Amino acid sequence: MTESWSERSVEEKESMGFAEDDGHTRTGTVWTATAHAITAIIGSGVLALPWSVAQMGWILGPFILLACAIVTYYTANLLSDCYRTPDPIHGKRNHTYMDVVRSCLGPRNVFLCAIAQYALLWGTMVGYVITAATSMMAIDRSNCFHYKGRNAHCNTSGNIYLILFGIVELVLSQFPNLEKITVISLIAAAMSFAYSFISLFLCIFKLASNHTFQGTILGAKIGGTMSLSTKVWYAFQALGNIAFAYTYSMLLIEIQDTIKAPPPENKTMKRASLHGIGVTTIFYVSVGCIGYAAFGNKAPGNILTGFYEPFWLVDIANVAVIVHLIGAFQVYGQPIYAKYENYLSKKWPESVFFHKVYMLPLPFCKTRAFHFTLCKLILRSAFVVVTILTAMMLPFFNAVVGLLGAIAFWPLTVHFPVSMYMAQAKIRRGQWQWVMLSCLSAIALLVSVLAAAGSIVDIIHRLKHVTMFKTKL
């Protein structure tokens, strides 16, 4: 009788090419890792790229897109070498980004990393709420213009859409963990590809109908409502938008942890990063530059809000955005739920609030029931409500995306990977590698500071001219 896979020993699996030094079966290849990488990178940040290029112009815009791609790829390679410590090939595995920081840099840096990571997770959730509401309003306005004409009064408020999105997330937040929302996550990934490619198609269609390339060498022109200071702040904000679009490092270690060996996981992951970031960069440059060529300096902050026809295709793209963000909200939220719930349950091990499980039979399915603790029911709901309220107070798509990019770029994309690589490779202060890597980290820090400044200035300026809790497109 043929021996089943599960009956084989760890040693036999290793001899067949599946490195199982921690007892887990891994079957990932360069192609599965590439697919994961592309899925991890491409997201709602792509919608802001034409606007970002418009703030910088035809020279600086494409250059920044390529520069961010190169930096992301280079630091991803450094991070790949830290998956195993202290040796990149034979060392102990680290299963998460935080594990790598702990192994290479110690507990103090884990705390700093956690602040950046969880701030980014929550901030991204706020950004997703804003983006989803924007897409709902865009569908409403697109249909209004289609049926009533382009001169019709089609302004719409976003509060009702923010609340509807919040109600859906209140329900989904009660799923126990990420494993229970795998299907939602897969659907969300498919939707991100759908609206990204539809956005590219619509940009190409508009460019072809214009019969001319728009845009200028230096981007948005000074004059009218565009002062020199406004142009500078918008350019800084655009840096953050582009940096956010390339957010990838947080998930790299988890992707690498799925790869089988031999060959060594770091070599496979480097190839996957090359393919994944390469494909994404081609796509981003296409969307950013073709979108700018189509709209010129008047490119909208969210590219999908700039199209009205064919209205059915625009609606499909916006529906895809909404479906993607419904799932993505929970993918980013579940790690936060798990973190504070584990902490609180350990702090009060005897508390009924944290540990007693209640069961509520489902009316339409007698074989299943809803299991919950008061902690999950109340605290998760409160967390979602606070997130929705924050989005209502700060309904500024580009400014929030720029701020998120600033939060992620220096600490998570550059600083920690560079610091961990130098610690593992034992690169000493004063060596040429130390000088080069330190300069890279310093430049990334400057970019993050400028991007954060541009986004914060824009948020403050907009808050002076909007009514609180009144979201408009």
GULUM-430513 format. One line per field, with one value per residue: x, y, z of N, C-alpha, C in turn. Coordinates in steps of 0.02 Angstrom, whole numbers, m for minus. Example, Ala and Ser with C-alpha at 12.3 -4.5 7.8 and 13.67 -1.06 7.14 Angstrom:
n.xx	[660;642] $
n.yy	[m284;m112] $
n.zz	[390;354] $
ca.xx	[615;684] $
ca.yy	[m225;m53] $
ca.zz	[390;357] $
c.xx	[660;645] $
c.yy	[m165;2] $
c.zz	[390;394] $
end
This chain:
n.xx	[43;25;112;38;49;41;85;219;386;467;598;593;511;593;695;629;620;550;572;564;598;533;425;315;225;275;234;251;304;411;318;194;227;255;126;61;135;105;m32;m27;30;m41;m177;m301;m223;m181;m277;m249;m139;m132;m168;m63;49;14;38;173;222;286;420;469;364;352;483;484;392;465;580;530;489;613;679;591;603;740;753;664;735;839;764;718;832;834;739;775;870;1023;1083;1056;1019;1028;981;867;692;588;424;343;342;364;426;549;604;615;709;823;844;799;691;653;649;547;434;432;416;291;209;218;170;39;m21;m19;m102;m227;m245;m251;m371;m459;m435;m485;m621;m656;m625;m713;m838;m824;m826;m956;m1029;m986;m1044;m1179;m1179;m1133;m1237;m1339;m1296;m1299;m1435;m1501;m1429;m1277;m1279;m1356;m1407;m1312;m1252;m1201;m1218;m1103;m1122;m1225;m1180;m1059;m1108;m1182;m1078;m1011;m1104;m1103;m970;m976;m1046;m961;m848;m867;m826;m719;m575;m436;m431;m562;m614;m562;m618;m681;m568;m503;m597;m591;m460;m471;m561;m483;m394;m485;m544;m428;m379;m489;m485;m365;m402;m506;m435;m351;m449;m506;m393;m373;m489;m468;m369;m247;m101;m103;m49;101;276;317;207;56;1;47;m66;m226;m321;m213;m76;102;145;41;57;182;154;58;137;223;129;91;205;187;70;115;213;130;61;154;165;222;317;273;204;291;374;279;235;354;365;287;355;436;588;738;765;855;747;763;822;723;621;674;674;537;498;560;489;356;358;408;307;202;253;262;126;82;153;95;m43;m29;39;m32;m157;m127;m92;m215;m301;m225;m168;m283;m316;m415;m424;m460;m456;m566;m674;m672;m731;m878;m943;m917;m1058;m1098;m984;m900;m975;m964;m827;m820;m904;m825;m718;m782;m821;m694;m639;m724;m687;m548;m544;m572;m465;m359;m406;m422;m292;m272;m383;m352;m233;m264;m363;m301;m208;m290;m366;m269;m230;m342;m381;m487;m603;m772;m818;m718;m697;m809;m908;m1043;m1190;m1286;m1420;m1436;m1565;m1597;m1523;m1513;m1412;m1303;m1227;m1208;m1064;m998;m904;m930;m832;m782;m899;m934;m814;m755;m857;m862;m736;m748;m848;m782;m683;m761;m819;m703;m667;m775;m747;m629;m636;m546;m477;m348;m261;m265;m219;m90;m35;m36;54;169;182;210;321;459;486;440;462;593;683;680;704;834;908;896;958;1090;1124;1116;1208;1319;1375;1484;1490;1542;1594;1587;1467;1385;1381;1317;1192;1144;1131;1029;924;913;873;750;684;676;591;474;446;423;313;219;207;154;30;m32;m40;m129;m243;m272;m298;m411;m502;m538;m627;m735;m889;m906;m931;m998;m988;m936;m928] $
n.yy	[m61;113;236;367;549;613;515;505;531;674;681;609;692;805;754;745;873;960;1066;1038;1084;1135;1058;1088;1073;1138;1201;1301;1392;1485;1542;1537;1619;1737;1767;1790;1901;2000;2011;2060;2186;2262;2368;2480;2594;2614;2690;2822;2856;2925;3057;3083;3081;3191;3296;3307;3303;3263;3224;3207;3130;2994;2957;2951;2848;2740;2746;2719;2588;2524;2544;2477;2346;2321;2332;2232;2120;2125;2102;1973;1897;1893;1808;1684;1665;1654;1637;1657;1546;1424;1454;1484;1484;1629;1676;1787;1965;2036;1938;1929;2055;2045;1940;1992;2125;2142;2160;2296;2361;2288;2339;2470;2439;2379;2488;2565;2469;2433;2558;2585;2481;2513;2644;2617;2548;2654;2731;2641;2641;2772;2767;2667;2729;2837;2771;2718;2838;2882;2790;2822;2956;2938;2863;2956;3062;2992;2961;3084;3180;3274;3401;3397;3416;3332;3310;3221;3155;3073;3013;2919;2812;2783;2740;2626;2545;2529;2454;2330;2293;2283;2165;2071;2083;1999;1874;1741;1735;1759;1643;1606;1693;1670;1647;1769;1849;1799;1831;1970;1995;1958;2056;2172;2160;2168;2301;2375;2342;2382;2519;2552;2520;2613;2732;2720;2718;2846;2925;2889;2941;3076;3111;3170;3198;3248;3355;3420;3465;3499;3471;3509;3675;3836;3956;4038;3945;3873;3894;3926;3867;3776;3691;3635;3567;3476;3402;3340;3265;3179;3101;3019;2953;2874;2797;2726;2646;2550;2473;2332;2259;2220;2101;2015;1919;1827;1777;1719;1619;1519;1452;1313;1218;1132;1253;1372;1471;1611;1641;1600;1687;1810;1805;1797;1922;2005;1971;1999;2135;2191;2165;2234;2365;2396;2397;2499;2612;2618;2645;2764;2853;2846;2882;3013;3068;3063;3143;3253;3395;3404;3285;3174;3147;3017;2903;2838;2920;3010;2967;2945;2879;2725;2704;2587;2508;2587;2582;2445;2437;2519;2447;2334;2391;2420;2291;2232;2313;2288;2158;2179;2268;2187;2097;2179;2217;2103;2059;2163;2149;2022;2048;2141;2069;1949;2004;2064;1954;1876;1961;1969;1829;1760;1823;1834;1914;1910;1775;1686;1593;1625;1559;1577;1519;1504;1569;1524;1412;1268;1183;1257;1384;1546;1589;1680;1796;1916;2011;2008;2041;2170;2251;2237;2287;2418;2462;2459;2556;2672;2682;2707;2830;2908;2909;2980;3105;3136;3139;3128;3072;3070;3138;3059;2936;2976;3005;2878;2813;2882;2841;2706;2694;2736;2673;2535;2488;2524;2563;2460;2336;2369;2393;2267;2184;2235;2204;2064;2030;2077;2204;2333;2494;2628;2554;2537;2483;2506;2645;2670;2604;2672;2800;2775;2744;2867;2952;2894;2920;3059;3071;3013;3103;3222;3181;3153;3281;3354;3289;3308;3448;3469;3402;3481;3604;3570;3536;3659;3703;3620;3546;3462;3287;3283;3212;3236;3209] $
n.zz	[0;m39;50;142;131;256;340;324;384;461;417;296;222;215;135;17;m23;57;179;344;475;584;598;518;366;213;56;m34;m180;m293;m377;m312;m205;m274;m321;m198;m158;m255;m232;m102;m119;m219;m205;m136;m143;m273;m335;m309;m381;m514;m475;m388;m474;m548;m461;m464;m595;m762;m754;m618;m562;m627;m594;m452;m433;m486;m405;m275;m297;m320;m198;m112;m162;m139;3;36;m3;91;206;179;201;336;381;432;578;674;551;377;302;374;499;640;611;586;609;592;555;673;750;686;712;851;863;800;845;976;1126;1153;1030;974;1037;984;850;856;887;768;677;721;722;587;540;601;551;414;410;439;324;228;258;221;83;39;63;m23;m147;m145;m148;m272;m359;m340;m388;m519;m578;m564;m648;m768;m792;m774;m837;m870;m816;m706;m532;m430;m307;m163;3;114;237;265;191;252;375;335;287;407;481;414;441;580;596;530;610;716;681;731;701;584;506;492;402;277;148;124;118;3;m96;m84;m128;m263;m306;m293;m398;m501;m497;m512;m641;m717;m691;m757;m888;m910;m901;m1014;m1113;m1099;m1129;m1263;m1319;m1301;m1391;m1371;m1270;m1101;m964;m881;m874;m743;m668;m574;m598;m533;m475;m468;m358;m322;m235;m211;m92;m69;m179;m149;m28;m73;m161;m70;m1;m103;m112;0;m39;m146;m81;7;m84;m114;0;82;154;283;266;208;278;326;203;155;248;199;103;28;54;m6;m145;m36;69;69;m54;m145;m106;m138;m277;m296;m246;m339;m456;m413;m367;m482;m581;m520;m519;m656;m683;m595;m643;m767;m738;m662;m750;m873;m827;m786;m909;m969;m890;m853;m760;m686;m631;m535;m355;m316;m438;m496;m473;m573;m689;m790;m892;m983;m884;m820;m815;m736;m620;m589;m561;m447;m360;m347;m278;m156;m110;m98;4;110;147;166;273;383;375;412;535;618;673;766;852;903;972;1079;1144;1185;1273;1372;1418;1478;1579;1660;1707;1768;1739;1694;1593;1494;1469;1476;1367;1264;1185;1041;955;778;679;548;526;597;636;668;773;847;928;1063;1164;1294;1291;1156;1088;1136;1143;1015;936;985;944;803;788;836;738;622;658;665;530;481;534;471;321;206;70;m6;83;199;149;110;236;294;211;247;380;362;274;312;446;436;304;274;388;495;418;365;484;548;455;457;589;588;487;545;520;543;624;524;419;238;193;302;301;177;193;305;252;159;247;313;208;178;298;291;180;233;338;266;188;288;344;235;220;346;353;247;296;410;346;269;369;417;324;311;365;516;519;398;256;93;m85] $
ca.xx	[0;64;112;10;95;39;119;291;422;494;660;575;486;651;732;589;623;507;610;516;636;489;369;260;233;272;233;254;356;422;258;142;251;244;55;47;167;65;m95;m13;49;m93;m235;m335;m174;m174;m326;m223;m76;m134;m166;5;93;m6;68;246;238;309;488;474;313;375;545;467;362;519;624;497;491;681;693;550;633;805;743;631;789;872;719;716;891;824;687;809;923;1066;1108;1000;1002;1023;960;799;640;545;362;310;385;381;474;615;628;634;769;881;854;782;622;639;629;482;384;430;388;220;175;213;130;m32;m45;m31;m160;m288;m250;m273;m442;m493;m430;m529;m690;m663;m624;m776;m892;m813;m849;m1030;m1053;m970;m1097;m1240;m1173;m1128;m1305;m1377;m1276;m1319;m1507;m1527;m1387;m1216;m1291;m1402;m1380;m1301;m1211;m1226;m1183;m1075;m1132;m1266;m1139;m1013;m1146;m1196;m1015;m998;m1149;m1075;m909;m995;m1064;m902;m799;m880;m792;m667;m506;m424;m444;m634;m634;m519;m656;m689;m503;m491;m642;m564;m402;m495;m592;m431;m370;m539;m549;m364;m376;m541;m459;m317;m439;m542;m385;m332;m508;m511;m336;m385;m542;m441;m325;m187;m74;m107;2;157;340;322;145;4;27;31;m114;m294;m321;m150;m19;165;147;m6;88;235;123;27;191;245;75;95;257;156;23;153;243;76;44;205;169;232;363;239;179;342;396;224;236;414;355;249;397;472;660;777;821;843;688;779;833;658;582;703;647;465;494;578;432;297;367;417;241;164;282;239;55;75;176;45;m102;m11;58;m88;m208;m106;m96;m286;m334;m181;m162;m348;m328;m450;m388;m477;m463;m631;m723;m665;m765;m951;m964;m981;m1075;m1103;m916;m878;m1010;m933;m763;m833;m930;m767;m682;m820;m815;m625;m627;m762;m643;m483;m554;m566;m397;m317;m432;m416;m232;m281;m428;m316;m182;m289;m402;m253;m179;m341;m386;m215;m228;m398;m395;m548;m659;m826;m822;m670;m689;m870;m933;m1116;m1211;m1350;m1439;m1453;m1635;m1604;m1477;m1519;m1350;m1250;m1244;m1160;m1029;m965;m893;m950;m773;m782;m960;m935;m753;m746;m908;m840;m678;m774;m884;m732;m651;m808;m824;m641;m673;m823;m715;m572;m654;m501;m445;m277;m223;m259;m175;m22;m12;m23;117;223;189;236;380;524;499;426;490;665;724;687;742;904;939;900;1010;1156;1136;1128;1269;1373;1406;1506;1486;1599;1606;1554;1398;1349;1371;1267;1127;1123;1108;964;875;904;833;681;656;659;531;417;431;392;247;176;195;108;m36;m60;m58;m190;m299;m289;m329;m478;m546;m562;m675;m787;m931;m891;m978;m1034;m943;m959;m882] $
ca.yy	[0;174;274;434;604;627;462;509;564;739;670;590;752;847;724;756;944;1000;1078;1036;1085;1153;1012;1111;1059;1197;1182;1361;1399;1554;1568;1552;1677;1795;1782;1820;1967;2045;2023;2101;2254;2298;2383;2543;2646;2624;2739;2889;2866;2979;3121;3091;3100;3259;3345;3309;3314;3207;3202;3183;3080;2927;2943;2931;2782;2691;2748;2682;2517;2500;2542;2423;2282;2313;2318;2167;2070;2126;2070;1902;1866;1891;1759;1638;1698;1708;1623;1664;1482;1369;1479;1471;1520;1680;1667;1851;2024;2052;1888;1947;2113;2020;1900;2031;2190;2141;2178;2368;2377;2256;2387;2525;2410;2368;2553;2581;2420;2437;2623;2577;2438;2551;2699;2589;2535;2719;2747;2597;2665;2832;2746;2631;2778;2875;2729;2717;2903;2886;2752;2864;3014;2914;2845;3018;3096;2952;2964;3152;3225;3297;3464;3386;3427;3263;3306;3170;3152;3007;2986;2859;2757;2766;2701;2560;2507;2513;2400;2268;2276;2262;2094;2032;2086;1946;1812;1731;1748;1765;1580;1602;1740;1657;1656;1841;1875;1780;1873;2038;1997;1957;2121;2222;2155;2189;2375;2402;2335;2425;2587;2559;2520;2676;2784;2711;2737;2920;2952;2879;2987;3145;3118;3208;3188;3306;3357;3465;3440;3511;3454;3559;3743;3885;4005;4027;3918;3835;3936;3890;3825;3721;3644;3599;3520;3423;3359;3299;3217;3130;3053;2971;2912;2824;2751;2682;2598;2497;2440;2260;2227;2191;2034;1975;1862;1778;1745;1678;1562;1467;1426;1251;1218;1180;1297;1412;1514;1680;1647;1596;1747;1866;1799;1814;1994;2034;1963;2032;2208;2209;2167;2289;2429;2407;2414;2564;2664;2623;2680;2832;2895;2850;2923;3083;3088;3069;3197;3310;3421;3400;3215;3172;3112;2946;2904;2814;2974;3053;2937;2941;2832;2689;2707;2519;2484;2626;2554;2380;2451;2544;2391;2293;2425;2412;2221;2223;2347;2253;2104;2204;2298;2134;2069;2224;2224;2043;2059;2210;2116;1967;2075;2167;2017;1906;2041;2073;1889;1855;2007;1950;1759;1733;1867;1808;1959;1891;1703;1647;1590;1620;1528;1602;1480;1543;1552;1492;1355;1235;1146;1305;1434;1602;1586;1744;1819;1986;2050;2014;2075;2241;2287;2239;2334;2486;2477;2475;2620;2725;2687;2739;2900;2942;2919;3035;3169;3148;3106;3156;3012;3077;3158;3001;2887;3002;2997;2807;2799;2910;2797;2640;2691;2735;2623;2465;2469;2537;2564;2395;2289;2389;2382;2195;2156;2255;2167;1994;2025;2104;2261;2379;2566;2655;2517;2569;2459;2541;2714;2670;2586;2726;2854;2754;2752;2939;2979;2869;2957;3126;3063;3001;3166;3268;3154;3163;3353;3373;3261;3340;3517;3465;3384;3541;3653;3547;3538;3727;3720;3570;3537;3398;3232;3290;3188;3249;3187] $
ca.zz	[0;m42;113;134;148;328;377;313;438;444;379;228;188;200;80;m44;m39;100;240;399;537;639;598;475;295;170;m14;m74;m230;m314;m411;m261;m167;m318;m319;m133;m156;m296;m196;m43;m138;m255;m164;m150;m156;m345;m356;m298;m418;m563;m439;m361;m529;m568;m416;m475;m665;m803;m737;m549;m547;m643;m558;m384;m438;m496;m347;m220;m314;m311;m125;m83;m182;m106;74;41;m5;157;254;164;232;409;397;478;618;650;484;331;270;422;564;665;574;618;572;580;554;742;772;659;751;917;857;777;877;1047;1145;1150;961;962;1059;935;789;868;882;697;642;738;699;515;532;616;504;351;418;431;253;191;268;179;13;25;60;m85;m203;m142;m172;m344;m393;m336;m432;m588;m601;m568;m710;m827;m803;m770;m876;m836;m782;m649;m465;m408;m246;m116;68;125;305;264;165;306;425;306;288;477;503;386;478;647;592;513;664;765;662;783;683;512;472;480;348;220;87;116;99;m67;m137;m81;m171;m333;m319;m300;m467;m546;m503;m536;m713;m745;m687;m811;m951;m916;m916;m1084;m1153;m1098;m1165;m1334;m1340;m1299;m1449;m1353;m1202;m1058;m912;m890;m847;m671;m633;m561;m606;m481;m499;m443;m289;m312;m217;m209;m32;m79;m226;m114;20;m112;m186;m13;11;m157;m93;45;m78;m184;m32;31;m137;m115;65;68;201;341;252;174;318;325;138;153;292;163;49;42;39;m46;m127;25;65;53;m126;m178;m90;m176;m346;m293;m237;m403;m501;m386;m368;m552;m613;m489;m541;m725;m678;m562;m689;m820;m711;m642;m807;m922;m794;m789;m979;m986;m853;m843;m691;m653;m612;m471;m301;m326;m511;m517;m468;m632;m746;m787;m943;m977;m813;m792;m800;m678;m561;m574;m529;m379;m320;m332;m224;m93;m88;m76;67;163;170;188;338;433;373;451;602;659;715;822;899;937;1016;1143;1178;1219;1330;1425;1446;1523;1636;1704;1688;1799;1723;1651;1535;1443;1459;1469;1298;1258;1122;1015;896;718;662;483;522;662;654;685;823;854;992;1076;1233;1301;1271;1084;1065;1155;1126;942;910;1002;902;737;792;841;672;577;680;644;458;471;552;426;258;155;42;m21;142;244;116;115;305;303;177;289;439;343;231;346;498;419;240;269;449;528;376;363;550;560;411;482;650;571;447;587;486;596;612;488;357;182;191;355;278;123;220;349;208;133;301;325;153;188;354;265;138;278;374;217;170;346;350;182;234;406;334;206;341;450;301;250;428;425;272;307;424;546;508;335;204;25;m138] $
c.xx	[44;57;86;61;99;76;195;324;447;556;645;550;544;688;696;586;579;542;562;550;593;426;311;276;226;277;239;314;365;359;202;162;243;171;35;75;126;0;m85;m1;m9;m155;m263;m287;m166;m221;m300;m162;m80;m131;m96;54;78;25;142;265;270;379;490;424;335;439;531;435;415;565;594;498;560;698;654;580;698;796;706;683;827;829;715;774;884;769;714;865;957;1094;1050;978;988;997;889;749;607;481;326;362;409;432;544;645;652;700;831;896;834;714;605;615;563;426;376;399;313;181;164;165;56;m62;m61;m94;m224;m298;m274;m347;m483;m493;m477;m602;m703;m668;m688;m834;m886;m839;m925;m1059;m1041;m1022;m1161;m1236;m1169;m1196;m1348;m1361;m1300;m1393;m1535;m1487;m1330;m1226;m1337;m1367;m1373;m1255;m1243;m1185;m1161;m1090;m1172;m1226;m1086;m1047;m1162;m1134;m999;m1041;m1124;m1014;m923;m1012;m1002;m850;m809;m854;m732;m597;m499;m442;m518;m657;m590;m555;m665;m624;m488;m534;m615;m504;m422;m525;m539;m401;m422;m541;m484;m360;m431;m518;m410;m353;m474;m495;m363;m388;m515;m454;m347;m438;m519;m401;m263;m166;m80;m53;60;220;343;257;98;34;4;m14;m184;m292;m257;m93;44;167;100;23;141;205;90;80;216;192;76;150;228;108;60;185;191;59;92;212;169;270;329;218;231;362;342;221;295;405;314;292;435;546;683;740;805;786;705;791;767;618;609;678;574;456;510;519;372;302;375;350;200;188;260;166;46;97;125;m16;m86;1;2;m145;m191;m111;m169;m318;m291;m178;m228;m365;m361;m410;m399;m496;m532;m685;m720;m701;m840;m979;m905;m999;m1078;m1035;m887;m911;m980;m867;m773;m862;m872;m725;m716;m813;m745;m614;m667;m719;m578;m487;m544;m496;m349;m341;m421;m351;m237;m327;m390;m267;m212;m331;m357;m224;m229;m361;m332;m212;m284;m420;m460;m611;m709;m831;m777;m673;m753;m897;m1008;m1133;m1280;m1368;m1458;m1521;m1643;m1558;m1474;m1455;m1294;m1275;m1189;m1130;m992;m952;m915;m894;m774;m842;m956;m874;m741;m796;m887;m782;m701;m809;m835;m698;m696;m815;m762;m642;m722;m792;m659;m585;m612;m457;m370;m235;m213;m213;m102;6;4;43;177;236;225;306;445;531;493;457;565;703;734;722;817;939;947;954;1079;1173;1153;1193;1330;1412;1422;1499;1550;1616;1565;1481;1355;1333;1315;1197;1100;1098;1039;910;861;861;760;647;634;596;469;396;397;322;197;158;144;37;m70;m81;m122;m251;m321;m324;m401;m527;m575;m619;m730;m828;m920;m948;m1023;m986;m973;m906;m851] $
c.yy	[62;213;344;486;616;576;465;547;632;731;651;650;798;821;733;830;987;1009;1085;1038;1108;1111;1032;1096;1124;1175;1242;1362;1473;1584;1581;1613;1741;1816;1816;1892;2019;2063;2069;2174;2293;2307;2451;2601;2662;2679;2811;2904;2920;3048;3135;3112;3171;3312;3355;3321;3254;3183;3170;3128;3009;2908;2918;2862;2728;2688;2709;2607;2488;2494;2485;2355;2270;2295;2252;2111;2067;2089;1995;1865;1860;1843;1706;1676;1646;1697;1624;1599;1427;1391;1461;1514;1574;1683;1733;1907;2040;2002;1904;2005;2090;1982;1941;2092;2192;2169;2252;2388;2344;2304;2444;2501;2401;2433;2571;2534;2426;2505;2620;2535;2477;2609;2676;2573;2599;2738;2705;2618;2725;2812;2710;2680;2820;2836;2724;2782;2910;2847;2793;2921;2993;2897;2907;3055;3059;2961;3035;3202;3253;3363;3458;3399;3358;3258;3257;3170;3080;2976;2922;2799;2735;2722;2631;2516;2485;2456;2332;2246;2256;2188;2051;2031;2031;1878;1803;1752;1750;1702;1574;1650;1731;1670;1730;1873;1860;1821;1944;2045;1999;2025;2176;2221;2181;2265;2406;2399;2377;2498;2600;2563;2587;2734;2781;2735;2813;2952;2947;2928;3060;3161;3160;3192;3253;3303;3403;3436;3445;3498;3513;3630;3789;3938;3988;4004;3881;3884;3894;3842;3765;3668;3602;3547;3463;3375;3313;3245;3161;3079;2999;2925;2856;2773;2702;2628;2540;2462;2364;2224;2192;2119;1988;1913;1807;1742;1697;1615;1506;1430;1363;1260;1145;1201;1339;1462;1585;1691;1645;1660;1807;1864;1819;1890;2030;2030;2004;2108;2232;2216;2226;2357;2446;2430;2483;2621;2674;2663;2753;2877;2901;2891;2996;3109;3100;3130;3260;3331;3421;3328;3213;3133;3038;2939;2882;2867;3020;3027;2935;2891;2788;2679;2638;2492;2522;2599;2487;2390;2474;2490;2345;2324;2413;2341;2207;2253;2318;2197;2129;2236;2246;2102;2113;2229;2164;2040;2107;2179;2064;1993;2098;2115;1969;1940;2045;2007;1862;1899;1991;1878;1730;1772;1833;1849;1937;1817;1663;1652;1580;1592;1554;1562;1524;1522;1513;1432;1321;1201;1193;1355;1487;1600;1652;1752;1892;2033;2062;2054;2150;2278;2291;2288;2406;2508;2497;2543;2679;2736;2723;2814;2940;2956;2975;3103;3187;3116;3130;3100;3020;3094;3099;2948;2910;2994;2924;2787;2823;2866;2733;2642;2687;2679;2551;2443;2475;2527;2495;2343;2305;2374;2308;2163;2173;2217;2094;1984;2051;2158;2314;2452;2591;2617;2547;2546;2495;2612;2716;2655;2640;2786;2838;2764;2825;2971;2958;2905;3027;3122;3054;3065;3215;3246;3165;3237;3376;3350;3296;3411;3517;3448;3444;3593;3633;3550;3607;3744;3667;3570;3467;3349;3243;3274;3201;3227;3247] $
c.zz	[0;23;101;155;222;369;369;370;413;400;307;188;169;140;14;m62;3;167;299;466;596;640;554;402;255;97;m61;m121;m247;m344;m361;m220;m208;m317;m254;m130;m195;m261;m136;m61;m169;m211;m182;m162;m229;m369;m350;m342;m472;m530;m413;m415;m551;m524;m430;m548;m698;m786;m668;m533;m563;m606;m487;m384;m444;m435;m288;m234;m301;m237;m93;m100;m144;m32;85;38;61;208;243;197;308;430;445;514;662;580;435;298;321;490;582;626;618;577;557;579;624;770;748;698;819;914;842;819;951;1062;1141;1080;942;981;1009;870;796;861;809;661;657;721;625;503;544;567;436;353;410;357;211;198;223;105;m6;18;m4;m145;m204;m168;m247;m384;m396;m386;m505;m617;m609;m633;m772;m843;m805;m811;m835;m799;m721;m583;m432;m347;m197;m53;81;192;305;239;216;359;399;306;359;502;477;425;550;648;580;569;715;743;707;763;607;474;452;425;286;154;72;91;26;m114;m140;m127;m245;m352;m330;m370;m515;m553;m526;m611;m748;m745;m744;m878;m962;m931;m989;m1130;m1156;m1136;m1241;m1360;m1340;m1361;m1434;m1282;m1163;m1005;m931;m857;m771;m633;m625;m562;m550;m511;m476;m371;m272;m298;m217;m149;m39;m125;m191;m66;m16;m140;m130;2;m41;m144;m48;9;m114;m137;m6;m20;m138;m47;56;123;259;329;222;213;319;259;133;195;259;113;71;25;32;m110;m65;16;45;m21;m165;m167;m128;m249;m347;m286;m303;m452;m478;m390;m440;m588;m586;m512;m612;m725;m648;m608;m745;m796;m696;m702;m859;m892;m796;m861;m1000;m954;m846;m771;m653;m634;m543;m419;m302;m399;m534;m513;m529;m693;m735;m837;m964;m903;m781;m774;m740;m615;m541;m537;m457;m333;m300;m276;m157;m66;m62;m7;125;191;199;257;393;434;414;523;647;700;775;875;939;988;1083;1180;1216;1281;1388;1457;1493;1586;1686;1687;1716;1779;1676;1587;1478;1424;1450;1398;1298;1190;1103;953;837;693;597;474;590;684;675;737;825;924;1003;1150;1235;1279;1195;1059;1077;1130;1051;911;924;959;831;736;795;773;622;594;659;570;442;485;503;358;198;127;33;40;189;214;120;185;320;270;216;349;421;313;270;397;473;354;238;335;480;483;373;429;565;517;436;545;634;533;484;551;539;574;578;425;300;176;243;333;226;150;267;308;179;185;315;271;160;245;331;223;181;315;327;199;227;353;298;195;293;391;293;249;382;408;284;308;440;377;264;371;452;535;447;278;136;m25;m172] $
end
